[in-house]
Amino acid sequence: MRNGHVTATAPFPGEGAELFATVELARHPSVPVDRPIALLAMTITGVLLAILCFTKPKQNAAPVLVNEYRENKSAANAVR
């Protein structure tokens, strides 16, 4: 616990006890360490998602022409 102490206690819920307290806020609040890391991770994820959604994948192989495909298919059928 960080600079904390017990202010009040109460029994388990359902026993009709109410808990009241005055909470003092810190004068110089701090940002959790994971907040900038989470912002960086979300930015990287968003950029990667945009790149994958809006770019066309590269085609490494040459496109097959329809006539060549038909000729190869008919030649393969003739061999059978």
C-alpha positions in Angstrom: 0.0 0.0 0.0 1.3 3.5 -0.8 1.0 6.0 2.0 -2.3 4.5 3.0 -4.1 3.8 6.2 -7.5 2.3 7.1 -10.1 5.1 7.4 -13.1 3.0 8.3 -14.4 -0.5 8.3 -17.8 -2.1 7.8 -19.3 -5.6 7.9 -20.1 -7.6 4.8 -22.9 -6.2 2.5 -26.4 -7.1 3.4 -26.1 -6.4 7.1 -27.4 -2.9 6.8 -24.2 -1.1 7.6 -23.2 2.0 5.6 -19.7 3.3 5.1 -19.0 7.0 4.8 -15.6 8.6 4.3 -13.9 11.8 3.2 -11.2 11.1 0.6 -8.3 13.5 0.2 -7.0 13.7 -3.4 -3.3 14.1 -4.0 -2.0 17.6 -4.9 0.3 16.2 -7.5 -1.4 13.2 -9.1 0.8 10.8 -11.2 0.1 9.1 -14.4 0.4 5.3 -14.3 3.5 3.9 -16.1 1.4 1.8 -18.5 -0.6 4.8 -19.9 2.1 6.0 -22.4 2.9 2.4 -23.3 -0.7 1.6 -24.0 -1.0 4.8 -26.2 2.1 3.7 -28.1 0.7 0.2 -28.6 -2.7 1.5 -29.8 -1.0 3.8 -32.2 1.2 1.0 -33.7 -1.8 -1.3 -33.9 -3.9 1.4 -35.7 -1.1 2.2 -38.2 -0.6 -1.5 -38.9 -4.3 -2.1 -39.4 -4.6 0.9 -41.8 -1.6 -0.4 -43.8 -3.1 -3.9 -44.0 -6.6 -2.7 -44.9 -5.7 0.0 -47.5 -2.7 -1.4 -49.4 -2.8 -4.0 -52.1 -0.7 -7.1 -51.6 2.2 -7.6 -53.9 2.0 -10.4 -56.5 5.2 -12.3 -56.7 4.2 -14.6 -59.5 3.5 -13.6 -63.0 -0.3 -13.7 -63.8 -1.5 -16.7 -65.7 -3.1 -15.9 -69.0 -6.6 -17.5 -69.5 -5.6 -19.0 -72.9 -2.4 -20.7 -71.5 -4.5 -22.1 -68.6 -7.0 -23.6 -71.0 -4.3 -25.1 -73.2 -2.5 -26.6 -70.2 -5.8 -28.0 -68.8 -6.8 -29.5 -72.2 -3.3 -31.0 -72.6 -3.5 -32.5 -69.1 -6.9 -34.0 -69.9 -5.6 -35.5 -73.2 -2.8 -37.3 -71.4 -5.3 -39.1 -69.1 
